[in-house]
């Protein structure tokens, strides 16, 4: 019996093409995982408590809050001072204080209740801070 020659040539994929394809698949997967970790949406802005003297000032500069942790008594205010070339905001995990994104200026919040109030920058998740409000 005579063997027929195959009319289909073997497919050859270069190592570069294979690695590029694998990297693309991994990149899409990583992006999907990160999207699942992102904050669903920024809460509504809570107006700054203007005309109040803050007992503590926190600087938002170079993708960090300085200092990261502060302590105040109930009824006292914290002021965030925005400096630098990038926009930042302060967003409380519980939504009790939320500033606008801004490069310069300030935001002040009076803390009336005792507790621990964690916050971050909505566009720089590595920027985190805590305000501890303790009874005297």
Buried (B, 14 or more C-beta within 10 A) or exposed (E): EEEEEEEEEEEEEEEEEEEEEEEEEEEEEEEEEEEEEEEEEEBEBBEBBEEEEBBBBBBBBEEBBEEEEBBBEBEBBBBBBBBEEBBBBBBBBEEBBBBEBBEEEBBBBBBEEEEEBBBBBBBBEEBBBBBBBEEE
